[in-house]
Amino acid sequence: MGCSSCSTDKDGQPKGCKNNGTCGTDGCNKLTVFDWLSNMSLPNGEKPFDCVEVRFKNSRKEFFRNTENLSLAIGDIVATQAQSGHDIGIVTLTGELVKVQMKKKKVDYKSSEVPKLYRKASQKDIDIWQKCRDREAEIQKRSRELAIALNLQMKLSDVEFQGDGSKATFYYTAEERVDFRQLIKDMAKAFGIRIEMRQIGYRQEAQRLGGIGSCGRELCCSTWLTDFRSVSTSAARYQQLSLNPQKLAGQCGKLKCCLNYELDVYLDALKDFPAQDTKIMTEKGLAICQKVDIFKATLWFCYKDDWANWHALSKEQVNEMLEKNKRKEKISSLEEYAIIPEEEKEKVFENVVGQDSLTRFDKPKQRSNSRNKKKVNNKNPNSQANKNNPNQKNNTPKAKQNNKPKPKGQNSQKQGSGPNKNNGQKPAQKQQTKETNQPQKEGQQGQATKKPNPNNKRRNNRKRPANND
């Protein structure tokens, strides 16, 4: 979870609120509690509650007594009492709501056994705490290697250092009892710290590690759920869910906790429903219940000899039939009581953004006629526009005609007339000049040589190849 102003930095801490993950609303932490009494002042002469709630790594929370009467707020880093040494945690709740939380978790706030809160953490305490937190990933990897070397059937899921770095707690899951005495000796020798092993369940493991559920949200156990009630397959049967373990199981491998959320509503709705194994005696034969729809209050029955044809009956009709059967009265047939489904009206969709079009994402096809017209106009220089202009009718150049050598008389007439008669047709003139520059191949007889253009000085100075004729 996180507030809207938070964003992740390189070191994994949020940087948006500039409070290192301890914003005033405590929205960046797991199992957060909103202090809705923070803006309310206490009555005159009333002292504030002297206990605070402190969160440690992941979802571990404990209550401590503020014996020094320190002015604490949500997000303060404090040094607390531990079995040996001290631990470092973050304040998550203060004031009267702490008393409510202690009552909820059955902790006696009047007892003298509540641990004490020493002081606010200094910079030296925070530096040691951060160094210990940075070592946890490496130590966890090394401890798993030691467990595999000893062939221990256990999984080390998490490591938590104490704030002063003197002790480390290893959380593990195992299906059977594990003898890890040799493992503790090897880890104490390798790491040089005191070791504590603590076994947790699969749900507690998912709570500590966190993750994203199949619904797309963060796991309930890592955000707000604290009590793990037992979940059975009967909860899925009452809600008419398919008994598929892949869909009903969560990340912990157990049945999802959310199966219990709506179970009470389904149980209340099923009180008036007949049992799913209900049988009705009719004159045509025995009718057996096949399906129950809680939302529509409808049950489907079929005859024992005809399993394909189902008849829909309302909840009230089935109860009446069962009462008649109790009086040893048979029902004539299910067809008399069957609910005739209403004819479904054709659904008309409004074409707002082209919802009803299956080809709305396809590229529009251009008409072939327009393409053919464009091709014809490009190939034919005597287009309709040129036909309207009589001066340009015979002056358009043709590439195919220019490639062929022309007789001597025709060529001299065009080139000797000057550039005014070409009406600015420069491409044609360039194409003709290229042809004149090419020498005549040997063996070609009967073709006249082209005379140079008198208007072009460069062409007059060039030497022409001799005529083979």
SVG drawing of the C-alpha trace seen along z (x, -y; Angstrom):
<svg xmlns="http://www.w3.org/2000/svg" viewBox="-53 -31 88 75">
<polyline fill="none" stroke="black" stroke-width="0.4" points="0.0,0.0 1.1,-3.6 -0.3,-7.1 -0.8,-8.8 2.3,-11.1 4.8,-8.2 7.1,-6.9 9.9,-4.3 13.5,-5.4 16.6,-3.5 17.1,-2.0 13.5,-0.8 12.2,-3.5 9.4,-5.9 10.6,-9.4 7.4,-11.2 6.4,-12.3 10.0,-12.9 9.4,-11.0 11.2,-7.7 8.1,-5.6 6.7,-6.9 4.2,-9.5 1.6,-11.0 -1.2,-8.7 1.0,-5.6 -0.2,-4.6 3.2,-3.1 3.2,-0.3 1.5,3.1 -1.5,3.6 -1.9,-0.1 -4.4,-1.7 -5.8,-5.2 -5.9,-7.4 -9.3,-9.0 -9.0,-10.6 -5.8,-12.5 -7.5,-15.8 -9.6,-15.5 -8.4,-17.0 -8.7,-15.3 -11.0,-16.5 -9.6,-18.7 -7.5,-16.9 -7.4,-13.7 -3.9,-12.3 -3.0,-10.7 -2.7,-7.0 0.8,-5.9 1.1,-3.0 2.0,-3.1 2.0,-0.6 5.3,0.1 5.8,1.9 8.9,3.9 9.9,5.7 6.9,6.6 3.7,7.2 5.1,7.7 3.6,5.3 3.9,5.0 2.8,2.6 5.2,0.7 4.6,-1.6 5.9,-5.2 7.4,-5.5 9.4,-8.6 6.4,-10.5 8.0,-11.3 6.0,-13.3 5.6,-10.7 3.9,-10.9 3.1,-8.3 6.3,-7.6 8.9,-8.2 11.7,-5.7 12.2,-4.6 14.4,-2.2 12.4,0.4 13.0,3.1 14.0,6.6 15.0,9.8 18.6,8.8 19.7,5.4 17.3,3.2 15.3,3.2 14.4,0.5 10.9,-0.1 8.5,-2.6 5.5,-4.1 2.3,-3.3 -0.4,-4.4 -0.7,-6.6 -3.5,-7.8 -6.7,-6.2 -6.9,-3.9 -4.0,-1.9 -6.2,-0.9 -8.8,0.3 -6.2,2.3 -4.9,3.9 -8.4,5.0 -9.0,6.4 -5.7,8.5 -6.4,9.4 -3.4,7.6 -3.8,6.3 -2.8,2.6 -2.8,2.4 -0.2,5.2 3.3,4.3 4.7,6.9 4.2,4.6 7.7,3.8 9.1,0.3 10.0,-2.2 13.5,-3.6 14.0,-6.7 13.8,-8.1 16.4,-6.5 19.6,-8.4 21.4,-8.6 23.9,-6.0 21.0,-3.6 19.5,-4.1 22.8,-3.5 23.4,-0.2 19.8,0.8 20.1,0.1 23.4,2.1 21.7,5.1 18.8,4.8 21.1,4.8 22.7,8.1 19.4,10.0 19.2,11.1 22.8,12.4 22.4,14.3 19.1,15.8 20.7,17.1 23.7,18.6 21.4,20.2 19.3,21.9 22.5,23.4 23.4,24.7 20.0,26.3 20.2,28.0 23.6,29.4 22.1,31.0 19.1,32.4 16.6,30.6 13.0,30.6 12.3,27.0 12.0,23.7 13.6,20.5 11.3,17.8 12.5,14.7 15.2,13.3 14.8,10.5 17.6,8.8 17.3,7.1 17.9,3.4 21.3,3.6 22.5,6.4 23.1,8.9 20.4,11.4 18.7,12.7 15.4,14.5 14.9,17.1 11.3,17.8 10.7,21.2 7.9,23.4 7.9,27.2 5.3,30.0 7.0,32.2 9.2,31.8 12.7,30.7 15.9,31.2 17.9,28.1 20.4,28.2 23.3,28.7 22.0,26.0 22.0,23.5 25.6,24.3 26.7,23.9 24.9,20.6 26.2,19.2 29.7,20.1 29.3,18.6 27.5,15.3 28.8,14.7 25.4,13.8 22.8,15.4 20.3,17.4 16.6,17.9 14.4,20.3 10.7,19.7 8.2,21.9 5.3,20.2 2.4,21.4 1.9,21.0 -0.6,18.2 1.8,16.3 4.5,16.7 2.3,15.1 1.5,12.4 5.1,11.5 6.3,11.7 3.2,10.1 2.2,10.2 -0.5,9.6 -3.6,11.9 -5.6,13.2 -8.0,10.3 -5.2,7.8 -5.0,6.3 -2.5,6.8 -3.0,9.8 -5.5,9.2 -3.3,10.9 -0.5,8.5 -2.6,5.3 -5.5,5.5 -6.4,9.1 -5.0,10.2 -7.1,13.2 -6.9,16.4 -10.1,18.3 -10.3,21.8 -11.6,22.1 -13.2,25.4 -14.5,26.6 -18.1,26.4 -17.8,22.6 -17.2,23.1 -20.1,25.5 -22.5,23.2 -21.5,20.4 -21.8,22.9 -18.2,22.5 -16.3,25.0 -14.1,27.2 -11.0,26.4 -8.0,26.3 -6.0,24.1 -8.7,21.4 -9.7,21.7 -6.1,21.7 -4.2,18.6 -0.4,17.9 0.0,19.7 -1.3,22.9 -4.3,23.0 -7.9,22.0 -8.5,18.3 -9.5,16.3 -12.0,14.4 -14.2,17.5 -15.5,16.6 -16.4,13.0 -19.8,13.6 -20.5,17.0 -22.9,15.7 -25.1,14.0 -25.3,17.3 -26.2,19.2 -29.0,16.8 -30.4,17.1 -30.2,20.9 -32.4,21.2 -35.6,21.0 -34.3,23.1 -35.0,26.8 -32.0,29.1 -30.0,29.7 -30.7,33.5 -34.5,32.8 -36.7,35.4 -40.3,34.9 -42.8,37.7 -44.9,37.2 -47.3,39.3 -44.7,39.4 -42.0,40.6 -39.4,39.4 -38.0,35.8 -34.5,35.0 -33.0,31.6 -30.1,30.7 -29.3,27.1 -30.1,24.3 -29.8,20.5 -29.8,18.5 -30.0,15.1 -33.1,15.9 -34.6,18.2 -35.0,21.0 -34.5,24.7 -34.2,27.0 -35.6,30.5 -35.7,33.4 -37.3,36.8 -35.2,39.8 -35.8,41.4 -35.3,38.1 -32.0,36.4 -31.8,34.0 -35.0,32.0 -34.8,29.7 -37.8,27.8 -37.4,24.5 -39.4,24.2 -39.6,21.4 -38.6,21.8 -42.2,21.5 -43.5,24.0 -41.0,26.6 -42.0,26.1 -45.6,26.6 -44.8,29.8 -42.8,31.2 -45.7,30.5 -48.1,32.5 -45.6,35.3 -45.5,35.4 -49.3,35.9 -48.6,38.7 -50.1,36.8 -48.4,37.1 -47.9,34.2 -49.4,34.6 -46.3,33.4 -43.6,30.8 -44.8,29.2 -47.8,27.7 -45.6,25.8 -42.6,25.1 -41.7,21.5 -41.9,20.5 -38.9,18.3 -39.8,15.0 -38.7,14.3 -35.5,12.3 -35.7,9.0 -33.2,8.3 -30.4,6.3 -29.9,3.0 -26.5,1.4 -26.0,-2.2 -23.3,-2.8 -21.4,-5.4 -17.9,-4.5 -18.5,-1.7 -19.1,1.0 -21.3,3.2 -18.8,3.2 -16.6,6.2 -14.3,4.6 -13.9,1.3 -10.2,1.9 -9.6,3.0 -8.1,0.5 -10.7,-0.9 -10.5,0.5 -10.1,-2.0 -12.3,-1.6 -10.7,0.0 -12.3,-2.4 -10.6,-5.4 -7.3,-3.6 -7.7,-2.6 -8.6,-6.1 -5.4,-7.4 -3.3,-4.8 -4.8,-5.7 -4.3,-9.4 -0.7,-8.9 0.1,-6.6 -1.8,-8.7 -0.3,-12.1 -3.2,-13.2 -5.5,-13.5 -8.8,-15.3 -7.0,-18.5 -4.6,-18.4 -7.5,-17.7 -9.1,-20.9 -5.9,-22.9 -5.4,-22.6 -1.9,-24.1 -0.6,-21.3 -2.2,-18.5 0.7,-17.5 3.6,-18.9 3.6,-16.3 6.7,-14.0 6.4,-10.3 9.1,-8.1 8.6,-5.2 8.9,-7.4 12.0,-9.2 13.8,-5.9 13.5,-5.1 15.7,-7.0 13.6,-9.3 14.2,-10.2 16.6,-13.1 13.9,-15.4 11.6,-15.2 14.4,-15.6 15.7,-18.8 12.3,-20.4 11.7,-20.0 15.2,-21.0 15.6,-23.8 12.4,-25.5 13.9,-26.8 12.8,-26.5 9.6,-28.6 7.7,-25.8 8.2,-23.3 6.1,-25.4 8.5,-24.8 8.7,-21.0 12.2,-20.7 12.0,-17.0 11.5,-16.1 14.4,-18.3 16.7,-16.6 15.6,-13.1 16.4,-14.0 19.8,-15.3 20.8,-12.1 19.9,-10.1 22.1,-12.3 25.1,-11.8 25.0,-8.0 27.2,-6.7 25.6,-4.7 26.3,-1.0 28.0,0.9 25.9,2.9 22.9,0.6 22.2,-0.6 19.4,-2.6 19.3,-4.9 20.0,-8.6 22.4,-10.5 20.9,-13.3 22.1,-16.8 23.2,-18.9 20.9,-21.7 22.3,-25.0 21.0,-26.8 23.2,-24.8 26.8,-25.9 28.2,-22.9 26.6,-20.4 27.9,-22.3 31.5,-21.9 31.2,-18.2 32.4,-15.8 29.9,-13.4 30.7,-9.9 31.1,-9.1 28.1,-7.7 28.6,-4.0 26.5,-4.6"/>
</svg>
